Amino acid sequence: MVGLGNPGPVYAQTRHTLGARVVEALQQRLLQAPFRLFRTTQVRLSRGAVLLAIPTTFMNRSGETVETVVRKFRVPLDRLLIVHDDKDLAFGQLKLQRGRSAAGHRGVESIIAALNSREFWRLRIGLGASPSRTPTEVFVLEPFASDEERRLTATVIPQAVQTILATVGIR
């Protein structure tokens, strides 16, 4: 499972780092511990292992990291789950899909190009549409409004974690 986002504290609470926040919450739920320096963690479960990763590259270069993780850990593409923000979904809406186009998401475009395939799973998490006249590249790098942040913490991120756990058969 790979949570997309931009590295560094300046981007930590921005819309474009939502995928990374979900994977961090999942990791804390499974291990009750934060990520280590390299931002990958392997979690042993009764049914095998789950690898959690957060690229330390910028969003638009996520493919480099994902390709390295897939190759190094021999992850079959049908077992790869990318978690990311999506401006085309209503705020908080979750959509689990496989084999779809990037639909303009540059991080996903980078992954498709690096893997030469789109046959992986994606958990898209809705940001909602940007306010009129706000360019997408500006909107996704802004922090969430305080009411959005409360909803994220209280419901959206926990629902995303539950969706992931249910997908891999963990309750």
C-alpha positions in Angstrom: 0.0 0.0 0.0 1.4 3.3 -1.1 0.1 6.6 0.2 0.9 9.5 -2.1 1.8 13.0 -0.9 4.6 15.6 -1.0 7.5 15.3 1.5 8.3 17.8 4.2 6.5 19.7 6.9 5.4 22.5 4.6 3.1 20.0 2.8 2.1 17.9 5.8 -1.5 19.2 6.1 -2.2 19.9 2.4 -4.8 18.3 0.3 -2.3 16.6 -1.9 -0.8 14.6 1.0 -4.1 12.9 2.0 -3.0 9.5 0.7 0.1 9.6 2.8 -1.9 10.6 5.9 -4.2 7.6 5.4 -1.3 5.1 5.1 0.3 6.7 8.2 -3.0 6.2 10.1 -3.2 2.6 8.9 0.4 2.0 10.0 -0.4 3.4 13.4 -3.5 1.3 13.7 -1.6 -1.9 12.8 1.7 -1.2 14.7 0.8 1.6 17.2 4.0 3.3 16.0 5.0 6.0 13.6 6.9 5.5 10.4 10.7 5.2 10.6 13.2 7.2 8.6 12.8 5.3 5.3 9.0 5.6 5.3 8.4 1.9 4.6 7.2 -0.6 7.1 6.4 -4.3 6.6 3.6 -5.6 8.8 3.4 -9.3 9.5 -0.1 -10.6 9.7 -1.6 -14.1 10.1 -2.2 -14.2 6.4 1.2 -13.0 5.4 2.7 -9.5 5.3 1.6 -6.1 4.2 4.1 -3.5 3.0 3.2 0.1 3.7 5.2 2.8 1.9 5.1 6.6 1.5 7.3 8.0 -1.2 9.7 10.7 -0.1 9.8 12.0 -3.7 7.4 14.8 -4.7 4.0 13.7 -5.9 4.7 14.1 -9.7 7.7 11.7 -9.3 5.9 9.0 -7.2 6.4 6.5 -10.0 10.2 6.2 -9.3 9.6 5.1 -5.7 6.6 2.9 -6.5 8.6 1.1 -9.2 11.5 0.6 -6.8 9.2 -0.8 -4.1 7.4 -3.1 -6.6 10.7 -4.5 -7.9 12.6 -4.8 -4.6 9.7 -6.5 -2.8 8.4 -8.4 -5.8 4.9 -7.0 -5.4 2.5 -8.3 -8.1 0.6 -5.3 -9.6 -2.7 -6.9 -8.7 -1.6 -6.7 -5.0 -0.5 -3.0 -5.2 -2.8 -0.4 -3.7 -2.2 3.3 -4.3 -4.0 5.7 -1.9 -4.4 9.3 -3.2 -6.4 12.5 -3.2 -8.9 13.1 -6.0 -10.4 16.5 -6.8 -13.0 14.9 -9.1 -14.8 13.2 -6.1 -16.9 14.9 -3.5 -15.1 15.7 -0.3 -14.7 12.5 1.7 -16.0 10.2 -0.9 -14.0 7.0 -1.3 -13.7 5.0 -4.5 -11.7 1.7 -4.8 -10.9 0.8 -8.4 -8.4 -1.2 -10.5 -7.0 -0.7 -14.0 -8.2 2.9 -14.5 -6.5 5.8 -16.2 -4.8 8.5 -14.1 -7.7 11.0 -14.9 -5.2 13.9 -14.8 -3.6 12.9 -11.4 0.1 13.5 -12.0 1.3 11.2 -9.2 -0.8 8.4 -10.7 0.4 9.3 -14.2 4.0 8.9 -12.9 3.2 5.5 -11.5 1.5 4.3 -14.6 4.5 5.4 -16.7 7.1 3.8 -14.4 5.2 0.5 -14.1 4.1 0.6 -17.8 0.8 -0.6 -16.5 -2.4 0.7 -14.8 -3.3 -2.8 -13.5 -3.1 -1.9 -9.9 -5.6 -0.9 -7.2 -6.3 2.7 -6.3 -8.2 4.1 -3.3 -9.3 7.6 -4.4 -10.2 10.0 -1.6 -12.4 13.0 -2.6 -11.2 16.5 -2.1 -14.2 18.1 -3.7 -13.9 20.7 -6.5 -11.6 23.7 -6.1 -13.3 27.0 -5.7 -13.8 28.8 -9.0 -10.8 30.5 -10.4 -8.4 28.5 -8.1 -6.1 26.5 -10.3 -5.9 22.8 -9.4 -2.2 23.0 -8.7 -2.8 25.7 -6.1 -5.9 24.1 -4.6 -4.2 20.8 -3.9 -1.2 22.4 -2.2 -3.4 24.4 0.2 -4.2 23.2 3.7 -7.6 21.9 4.5 -10.1 24.3 6.0 -10.6 23.7 9.7 -14.1 22.1 9.2 -12.6 19.8 6.5 -9.7 18.9 8.8 -12.2 18.0 11.6 -14.2 15.8 9.2 -11.0 14.2 7.9 -9.8 13.3 11.3 -13.2 12.1 12.6 -14.6 10.2 9.7 -12.8 10.3 6.3 -9.4 8.9 7.3 -10.8 6.3 9.7 -13.2 5.2 6.9 -10.3 5.0 4.4 -8.4 2.8 6.9 -11.4 0.5 7.4 -11.8 0.2 3.6 -8.2 -0.8 3.2 -8.4 -3.3 6.1 -11.5 -4.8 4.7 -9.9 -5.0 1.2 -7.0 -7.1 2.6 -9.2 -9.1 4.9 -8.4 -7.6 8.3 -11.1 -6.6 10.7 
